[in-house]
Amino acid sequence: MALKAVHVSDVPNLDQVPENAACSLCTTRFTNKSVNDHEGDHDGTEQLPFKFPKFVVMGHRGSGMNMLQCSDIRMKSIKENSILSFNAAAKLPVDFIEFDVQVTKDDCPVIFHDNFILTEDQGAIVGKRVTEITLAEFLSYGPQKEPGNVAKPLFRKTKDGRIFEWKVEEDDPLCTLQEVFQKVDGSIGFNIELKFDDQTIYKQEEFAHILQVILKVVFEHAKDRPIMFSSFQPDAAQLMRKLQRKYPVFFLTNGGSEIYTDIRRNSLDEAIKVCMEGGLQGIVSEVKAIFRNPEAVTRVKESKLSLISYGLLNIWGVEGVIVDLVREITEAVPHFTDPAKVGEELRLFGKEGKMKFEALIPAELSIDNLICPVTL
């Protein structure tokens, strides 16, 4: 979704916004029948197309990720990846919430984005891998559910190495995947990101064990909730599709914004190959990758794959977006689904200049307040 005063050089498929898009965005959430039970053909050899029944908006880590270094207070309003954040997002017209799942040392799927969890001990910052601690130790960080428990202060390290105490306006305890199923509004879908460390080399049996632990909780507690899986790890995504055929699996990619030794992660075209080889249902792409290679959108569609984007410059030509400023974006979405207004904007600014989507966005959405990058 474009924001006020955002400049873009090309926006693919804006002329293809369906006439009834505004109506579909105002309808109630779709049922699990339209997302789940994607069984494919009988022998599993043919890739059948998967499409969401309407344009979907997904809340990133619930109501939005926390960026403690950011001056925008909205980025540190509610604790990300928490039940409080998930239920706050569920009160808004979003279809899914996206969150990160890792498995602790004692085989419990928990909700946490970073590979390392940090605290302060005798004046020094100490970090441990989430996957190398027990559930009990994991839950000892941050706010506690039981009044008598002593909480370990929670810290976070940014990509540039700075460390901040994890302070937000509305805090909430860390949680498990099972708790999320039990305590979050049952009408909202879950986009479960299967989180793996980029610096770790996993064996196939390790992937299988982790995914089976997660699937056990999903199968026991999902009921009728719409579910999809996603992962930046191509082998994990493909294996998840082999282990189950009930829920769609999407491959996550930043499309070359960062370069990895695994070339499958470095472009949208490679992402298409991963999906076709593994029988996946779609791609979740960082939006800048689409701007760099807008023709890839056509190739994705020709491959009968769904396409969702994430990032500050979210655009059309895709079937859904993952966003941080959930309330503001859901209020802005209907403006973008009016083809006449979109066409008017394109004629007004044209390709010779950088297009600016200002008239269609509420005034309070200023790019000046969105200086922080978005990562999944």
C-alpha positions as CSV (number, residue, x, y, z in Angstrom):
1,M,0.0,0.0,0.0
2,A,1.5,3.4,-1.0
3,L,1.6,6.1,1.7
4,K,1.4,9.8,1.5
5,A,4.2,11.5,-0.5
6,V,5.8,8.1,-1.4
7,H,7.5,8.3,-4.8
8,V,7.5,5.2,-7.1
9,S,8.9,4.7,-10.6
10,D,6.4,2.1,-11.7
11,V,3.3,0.5,-10.4
12,P,2.3,-2.7,-12.2
13,N,-1.3,-3.7,-12.9
14,L,-3.0,-0.7,-11.4
15,D,-5.4,-0.8,-14.3
16,Q,-6.5,-4.3,-13.2
17,V,-8.1,-3.4,-9.9
18,P,-11.5,-5.1,-9.9
19,E,-14.5,-2.9,-10.0
20,N,-16.0,-4.5,-6.9
21,A,-12.8,-4.4,-4.9
22,A,-14.1,-1.7,-2.5
23,C,-17.1,-3.8,-1.8
24,S,-15.1,-7.0,-1.1
25,L,-12.9,-5.2,1.3
26,C,-15.9,-4.2,3.4
27,T,-17.3,-7.7,3.7
28,T,-16.7,-9.9,6.7
29,R,-13.7,-12.2,6.9
30,F,-13.8,-15.2,4.6
31,T,-14.1,-18.6,6.2
32,N,-11.4,-21.2,6.4
33,K,-13.1,-23.2,3.6
34,S,-11.7,-20.6,1.1
35,V,-8.1,-20.9,2.4
36,N,-7.7,-24.3,4.0
37,D,-8.3,-27.7,2.4
38,H,-6.0,-26.9,-0.5
39,E,-5.5,-30.5,-1.5
40,G,-4.5,-30.1,-5.1
41,D,-5.3,-32.9,-7.5
42,H,-5.7,-36.5,-6.5
43,D,-2.2,-37.7,-7.3
44,G,-0.4,-34.5,-6.1
45,T,1.5,-34.1,-9.4
46,E,-0.2,-31.1,-10.8
47,Q,0.1,-27.6,-9.3
48,L,-3.5,-26.2,-9.0
49,P,-3.9,-22.4,-8.6
50,F,-4.6,-21.0,-5.2
51,K,-6.3,-17.6,-4.9
52,F,-7.6,-15.7,-1.9
53,P,-11.3,-14.9,-2.4
54,K,-10.6,-11.2,-2.1
55,F,-7.7,-8.7,-1.5
56,V,-6.3,-9.5,1.9
57,V,-4.7,-7.3,4.6
58,M,-2.5,-8.9,7.2
59,G,-1.3,-7.4,10.4
60,H,2.5,-7.7,10.7
61,R,3.2,-9.4,14.1
62,G,-0.3,-8.5,15.1
63,S,-0.9,-4.7,15.2
64,G,2.6,-4.0,13.9
65,M,6.2,-4.7,14.6
66,N,8.1,-2.8,17.4
67,M,10.9,-0.5,16.2
68,L,12.4,0.7,19.5
69,Q,14.9,3.0,17.6
70,C,12.1,4.7,15.7
71,S,10.8,8.2,16.5
72,D,7.2,7.2,15.5
73,I,5.4,6.2,18.7
74,R,3.1,4.0,16.7
75,M,6.0,1.6,16.2
76,K,6.3,1.0,19.9
77,S,2.6,1.2,20.9
78,I,1.7,-2.5,21.6
79,K,4.1,-5.3,22.2
80,E,4.6,-7.1,18.9
81,N,3.9,-10.9,18.6
82,S,1.7,-10.8,21.7
83,I,-1.8,-11.9,22.4
84,L,-2.7,-8.3,23.2
85,S,-1.4,-7.2,19.8
86,F,-3.2,-10.0,18.0
87,N,-6.5,-9.2,19.5
88,A,-6.1,-5.5,18.9
89,A,-5.5,-6.3,15.2
90,A,-8.5,-8.6,15.2
91,K,-10.8,-5.7,16.1
92,L,-9.8,-4.0,12.8
93,P,-10.9,-5.1,9.3
94,V,-7.8,-7.3,8.7
95,D,-8.1,-10.8,7.4
96,F,-4.9,-12.4,8.9
97,I,-2.3,-11.7,11.5
98,E,1.3,-12.7,10.7
99,F,3.6,-13.9,13.4
100,D,6.9,-15.8,13.9
101,V,7.1,-19.3,15.4
102,Q,10.2,-20.9,16.8
103,V,10.6,-24.1,18.8
104,T,12.3,-24.2,22.2
105,K,14.8,-26.7,23.4
106,D,12.0,-28.7,25.0
107,D,9.9,-28.8,21.9
108,C,7.3,-26.0,22.5
109,P,6.4,-23.7,19.6
110,V,6.6,-20.1,20.8
111,I,6.0,-16.7,19.3
112,F,9.1,-14.6,18.9
113,H,10.8,-12.9,15.9
114,D,14.5,-12.5,16.8
115,N,16.9,-15.5,16.9
116,F,18.4,-14.3,20.2
117,I,16.5,-13.1,23.3
118,L,18.4,-10.5,25.3
119,T,18.4,-9.5,28.9
120,E,20.7,-7.6,31.3
121,D,22.7,-9.4,33.9
122,Q,24.9,-7.5,36.3
123,G,25.2,-4.6,34.0
124,A,26.0,-6.7,30.9
125,I,23.7,-7.6,28.0
126,V,23.4,-11.4,27.7
127,G,21.8,-13.1,24.7
128,K,20.6,-16.7,24.2
129,R,19.2,-18.4,21.2
130,V,15.4,-18.9,21.6
131,T,15.8,-22.5,20.2
132,E,18.4,-23.3,22.9
133,I,16.4,-22.5,26.0
134,T,13.4,-24.2,27.6
135,L,9.9,-22.9,27.6
136,A,10.1,-21.9,31.3
137,E,13.2,-19.8,30.7
138,F,11.7,-18.2,27.6
139,L,8.6,-17.2,29.5
140,S,10.7,-15.7,32.3
141,Y,11.6,-12.7,30.0
142,G,9.5,-9.6,30.1
143,P,6.1,-9.1,31.9
144,Q,5.0,-12.1,33.9
145,K,1.5,-13.7,34.1
146,E,1.9,-14.7,37.7
147,P,2.3,-11.7,40.2
148,G,5.0,-13.3,42.2
149,N,7.4,-14.1,39.4
150,V,10.5,-12.0,38.9
151,A,10.8,-10.8,35.3
152,K,14.0,-10.6,33.4
153,P,14.2,-7.2,31.6
154,L,13.9,-7.7,27.8
155,F,16.2,-5.9,25.4
156,R,16.5,-5.9,21.6
157,K,19.4,-5.5,19.2
158,T,19.0,-3.6,15.9
159,K,20.6,-4.6,12.7
160,D,23.2,-1.9,13.1
161,G,24.2,-3.2,16.5
162,R,22.4,-0.8,18.8
163,I,20.7,-2.2,21.9
164,F,17.5,-0.9,23.3
165,E,15.4,-1.9,26.3
166,W,12.2,-3.3,25.0
167,K,9.7,-0.7,26.3
168,V,6.3,-0.1,24.7
169,E,3.2,1.7,25.8
170,E,1.2,-1.5,26.2
171,D,3.3,-4.5,27.2
172,D,2.2,-8.1,27.3
173,P,3.8,-11.4,28.3
174,L,5.6,-13.7,25.8
175,C,3.3,-16.5,24.6
176,T,3.2,-19.9,23.0
177,L,1.5,-21.0,19.7
178,Q,-1.1,-23.0,21.7
179,E,-2.0,-19.9,23.7
180,V,-2.5,-17.9,20.6
181,F,-4.9,-20.4,19.2
182,Q,-6.8,-20.5,22.5
183,K,-6.9,-16.7,23.3
184,V,-7.0,-14.9,20.0
185,D,-10.3,-14.1,18.2
186,G,-11.2,-17.2,16.3
187,S,-12.5,-15.4,13.2
188,I,-9.1,-14.0,12.2
189,G,-6.7,-16.0,10.1
190,F,-3.1,-16.9,11.0
191,N,-0.1,-16.4,8.7
192,I,2.4,-18.6,10.6
193,E,5.9,-17.7,9.6
194,L,8.3,-20.6,10.2
195,K,11.3,-18.9,11.6
196,F,14.9,-20.2,11.0
197,D,18.3,-18.7,11.6
198,D,20.0,-17.7,8.4
199,Q,23.4,-18.4,9.9
200,T,22.5,-22.0,10.8
201,I,22.8,-25.0,8.5
202,Y,19.9,-27.4,9.2
203,K,19.7,-31.1,8.4
204,Q,16.5,-32.4,6.8
205,E,15.6,-34.4,9.9
206,E,16.0,-31.2,12.0
207,F,13.5,-29.4,9.7
208,A,11.2,-32.3,9.9
209,H,11.2,-32.5,13.7
210,I,10.6,-28.7,14.1
211,L,7.8,-28.6,11.6
212,Q,6.1,-31.7,13.0
213,V,6.1,-30.1,16.5
214,I,4.5,-27.0,15.1
215,L,2.0,-29.0,13.0
216,K,0.9,-31.0,16.1
217,V,-0.3,-27.8,17.8
218,V,-1.9,-26.5,14.6
219,F,-3.9,-29.7,14.0
220,E,-5.0,-29.9,17.6
221,H,-6.1,-26.3,17.9
222,A,-6.8,-24.7,14.5
223,K,-10.4,-25.9,14.2
224,D,-12.1,-23.7,11.5
225,R,-9.5,-20.9,11.6
226,P,-8.0,-19.9,8.3
227,I,-4.3,-20.9,8.3
228,M,-1.4,-20.4,6.0
229,F,2.3,-21.0,6.4
230,S,5.3,-19.0,5.1
231,S,9.0,-19.1,5.4
232,F,12.2,-17.5,4.1
233,Q,13.8,-21.0,4.3
234,P,13.1,-22.7,1.0
235,D,13.8,-26.2,2.2
236,A,11.5,-25.7,5.2
237,A,8.7,-24.3,3.1
238,Q,8.9,-27.2,0.6
239,L,9.0,-29.8,3.4
240,M,6.0,-28.2,5.1
241,R,4.1,-28.8,1.9
242,K,5.2,-32.4,1.9
243,L,4.2,-32.9,5.5
244,Q,0.6,-31.6,5.0
245,R,-1.7,-30.6,2.2
246,K,-4.5,-29.0,4.2
247,Y,-3.0,-25.5,4.5
248,P,-1.4,-23.3,1.8
249,V,2.4,-22.7,2.0
250,F,4.0,-19.5,0.8
251,F,7.7,-18.8,0.1
252,L,9.0,-15.5,1.6
253,T,11.6,-13.5,-0.3
254,N,13.1,-10.1,-0.2
255,G,13.9,-10.7,-3.9
256,G,17.5,-9.6,-3.8
257,S,17.4,-6.7,-1.3
258,E,20.0,-8.8,0.6
259,I,22.2,-11.4,-1.1
260,Y,22.4,-14.9,0.4
261,T,24.6,-17.9,-0.4
262,D,21.5,-19.8,-1.2
263,I,20.6,-18.4,-4.7
264,R,17.0,-19.5,-4.3
265,R,16.5,-16.5,-2.0
266,N,18.0,-13.8,-4.3
267,S,15.2,-13.1,-6.8
268,L,11.5,-13.3,-7.6
269,D,12.3,-15.7,-10.5
270,E,14.2,-18.0,-8.1
271,A,11.2,-17.8,-5.7
272,I,8.9,-18.9,-8.6
273,K,11.2,-21.9,-9.1
274,V,11.0,-22.8,-5.4
275,C,7.2,-22.7,-5.5
276,M,6.9,-24.7,-8.7
277,E,9.4,-27.4,-7.6
278,G,7.8,-27.7,-4.1
279,G,4.1,-27.4,-5.0
280,L,3.8,-24.2,-2.9
281,Q,0.8,-21.9,-3.3
282,G,2.4,-18.5,-3.5
283,I,5.1,-15.9,-2.8
284,V,5.4,-13.2,-0.1
285,S,7.8,-10.6,-1.5
286,E,9.4,-7.5,-0.2
287,V,7.7,-4.8,-2.3
288,K,11.0,-3.2,-3.6
289,A,11.8,-6.5,-5.3
290,I,8.6,-6.0,-7.3
291,F,9.5,-2.4,-8.2
292,R,12.9,-3.6,-9.4
293,N,11.3,-6.3,-11.5
294,P,7.6,-5.5,-12.2
295,E,7.5,-8.0,-15.1
296,A,7.9,-10.8,-12.5
297,V,4.4,-10.1,-11.3
298,T,3.2,-11.4,-14.7
299,R,5.4,-14.5,-14.4
300,V,4.1,-15.2,-11.0
301,K,0.5,-15.1,-12.2
302,E,1.3,-17.2,-15.3
303,S,2.7,-19.8,-12.9
304,K,-0.7,-19.8,-11.1
305,L,0.8,-18.6,-7.9
306,S,-0.6,-16.0,-5.4
307,L,1.5,-13.0,-4.6
308,I,1.5,-11.0,-1.3
309,S,3.8,-8.1,-0.6
310,Y,5.3,-6.5,2.5
311,G,7.2,-3.2,3.0
312,L,6.5,0.5,3.3
313,L,5.6,0.9,-0.4
314,N,3.0,-1.8,-0.7
315,I,1.3,-1.8,-4.1
316,W,-1.3,-3.3,-6.3
317,G,-0.9,-6.1,-8.8
318,V,-0.7,-8.4,-5.7
319,E,-3.4,-10.2,-3.9
320,G,-2.6,-9.0,-0.4
321,V,-0.3,-7.0,1.8
322,I,1.3,-7.4,5.2
323,V,1.4,-4.1,7.1
324,D,2.6,-2.5,10.3
325,L,0.3,0.6,10.7
326,V,-2.7,-1.7,10.7
327,R,-5.4,0.8,11.7
328,E,-4.2,3.5,9.3
329,I,-3.8,1.1,6.4
330,T,-7.2,-0.5,6.8
331,E,-8.8,2.9,6.7
332,A,-6.8,3.8,3.6
333,V,-7.4,0.6,1.6
334,P,-10.9,1.4,0.3
335,H,-9.5,4.6,-1.3
336,F,-7.1,2.5,-3.4
337,T,-9.8,0.1,-4.6
338,D,-11.6,2.8,-6.6
339,P,-10.2,2.3,-10.2
340,A,-11.4,5.7,-11.3
341,K,-9.3,7.5,-8.5
342,V,-6.3,5.3,-9.2
343,G,-6.5,6.1,-12.9
344,E,-6.8,9.8,-12.2
345,E,-3.7,9.7,-10.0
346,L,-1.7,8.0,-12.8
347,R,-2.9,10.5,-15.4
348,L,-2.0,13.4,-13.1
349,F,1.6,12.4,-12.4
350,G,2.4,10.1,-15.3
351,K,5.5,8.1,-15.9
352,E,7.8,11.0,-16.7
353,G,7.8,12.1,-13.1
354,K,7.8,10.1,-9.9
355,M,4.2,9.3,-9.0
356,K,2.9,10.6,-5.7
357,F,-0.2,9.1,-4.1
358,E,-1.3,12.0,-1.9
359,A,-4.9,12.7,-2.7
360,L,-6.0,9.2,-1.8
361,I,-4.3,8.9,1.6
362,P,-5.5,10.4,4.9
363,A,-3.5,13.4,5.8
364,E,-2.2,12.0,9.1
365,L,-0.2,9.3,7.1
366,S,3.1,11.1,6.5
367,I,6.2,9.4,5.1
368,D,8.2,11.7,7.3
369,N,7.0,9.6,10.3
370,L,7.8,6.3,8.5
371,I,11.5,6.5,8.3
372,C,12.1,3.0,9.7
373,P,12.5,0.0,7.4
374,V,10.1,-3.0,7.5
375,T,11.3,-6.6,7.9
376,L,9.5,-9.8,8.4
